Amino acid sequence: MSARKFTIAAAIVASALSSTALAQDLVVRGERVYTMAGAAIENGVVVIEDGKIVAVGPEASTEVPEGYEQLSARVVTPGLVDAHTVVGLTGYSNQPDEQDFLETSSPIQPELRAIDAYNPDERLVDWVRGFGVTTLHTGHGTGALISGQTMVVKTVGLTVDDAMVERRAMVAGNLGPGALGNGGKAPGTRPKQIAMLREALLKAQAAPEKKDEKPKRDLQAEVMRDVLAKKLPLMITANRAQDIMGALRLKQEFDLDLVIDGAAEAYLLLDELRDAGVSVILHPTMTRQFGDYANASFTTAAALREAGIPFALQSGYEAYVPKTRVVLWEAGFAVGHGLAFEDALRTVTIDAARIIGVGDRVGSLEPGKDGDIAMFDGDPFEYTTHVTGVVIDGVVVSREAN
């Protein structure tokens, strides 16, 4: 497809999805339907009305309204959920003006909002949607001690408000070599990183809003107070065991709602992670194993599952075009290295949705949830399988002839 045709097609889809009033009444049939809320259903149906799922079950025993548009596929799953990405804040063409996921002027900037940077018209959004991804947890990325806030969006819409699911999801922090200052700038060492994070938290802890007078606004302190109050989880990217332990010490000291991101050496700390009660957003299975990821393992996903640690997979960030991986492929590769099929599917559907705080809306096919569906012509994790249709909020955003 030419660039011009691609842009026009994307604009048509975005325009069609800018209003929930355009939600369709649909019946989606699958030879196998993975609901992620129970056992897979052979010859199942999903009924969607006004953008919401109203019925799921076997075709033989589920009432199917007359006059509804009919779609069918060999395999039907919930729309896929990418648990951590910078899509929408970084661009397909790898140009400087497309890079809004990292501000390098200061090491601690929790006040930076993803909503002010997200571009719903970015070509990468359309690209990942073509692989069944309907929900993104995106925002400020790695490279700074606290790089900013994240949010949750659907892969649709003309504006960020059209796409919005959760305006503020987490505060993104980073420990280890990827967040060290250069040229003598702080933080220059791991102890300095922890000291600066503690200082930011202690400052917020010691500066509650005064009720007897209008306080002077301190945007950083306001966000960090929300972290301390557990209104916002602190997501810390930490790959080496020593950095993961540094994050766990912060959680213990300040009683934080902590999510460990990356976690390349998590397999060394299974007991510690489980005892701390944290969730993990694991690095892409096929991440390049050098630098901070030198000790990454293909089998970490299976090890986390066996240990009973809640986790999800992510696309993460790549410094080369097209700037993102695809969670569908990452989950499939995890299956080849010890993770059971349905467990892998959970990492990019319901488990991912729960970890990023939107499990009440997406991630499984259940009555009352958003009408987000991915359709496949075979095993979703087989390389030769294609996505044959995508539905978001009851709107068919892509399809192939049945």
Order of alpha helices (4+ residues) and beta strands (2+ residues): alpha-beta-beta-beta-beta-beta-alpha-beta-beta-alpha-beta-beta-alpha-alpha-beta-alpha-beta-alpha-beta-alpha-beta-alpha-alpha-alpha-beta-beta-beta
